[in-house]
Structure formats: structure tokens, C-alpha cells
Amino acid sequence: MSIPSAELANPFTSAEFELLRQFYAGVPTRVLRREFALDPWALLNRHRHLPPAQHQRLLHELRARPTSPEEIATTG
């Protein structure tokens, strides 16, 4: 089964991306599930099954974003 190229270009919605970002920042999954009404483990599984280059690019982007209110305030 192949994944459509449009889905590879942007595999996550903004809410899904934010959930992943917070997951990698250390927010507990029970909090994420309640806050986003999404399954964090399903999203993480989708992220881990991306092609290697895309997985690394997205992981880098997730980790490059500010994670705390203090960081967000100082970066814009």
C-alpha cells in the first residue's frame, strides 16, 4: 500500500503536529489525549512509520519549536 504524495508532503494537521510537539516536549499522554481528543499513540505510530528522511525532518521541526510559555514569549 503506497501513501499518496500529498499526504507525505503534509502528513499531519496543525492539531496533530502540536500534539506530537508536546509529546516530544514531555507532556504526559493522558493530558494530550484529554486536551486534543486524539490518540497520541496512533499519531506517534504514524510519525514513526514515515519514510526515514521525512521522519527526521519532521522530528527536527518538532524539536525546533518553542515548548514552554517562556520560550514562546522570548521567540515571538
C-alpha positions, 0 to 999 in steps of 0.5 A, spaced: 500 500 500 503 506 497 501 513 501 499 518 496 504 524 495 500 529 498 499 526 504 507 525 505 508 532 503 503 534 509 502 528 513 499 531 519 494 537 521 496 543 525 492 539 531 496 533 530 503 536 529 502 540 536 500 534 539 506 530 537 510 537 539 508 536 546 509 529 546 516 530 544 516 536 549 514 531 555 507 532 556 504 526 559 499 522 554 493 522 558 493 530 558 494 530 550 489 525 549 484 529 554 486 536 551 486 534 543 481 528 543 486 524 539 490 518 540 497 520 541 499 513 540 496 512 533 499 519 531 506 517 534 505 510 530 504 514 524 510 519 525 514 513 526 512 509 520 514 515 515 519 514 510 526 515 514 528 522 511 521 525 512 521 522 519 527 526 521 525 532 518 519 532 521 522 530 528 527 536 527 521 541 526 518 538 532 524 539 536 525 546 533 519 549 536 518 553 542 515 548 548 514 552 554 510 559 555 517 562 556 520 560 550 514 562 546 514 569 549 522 570 548 521 567 540 515 571 538 
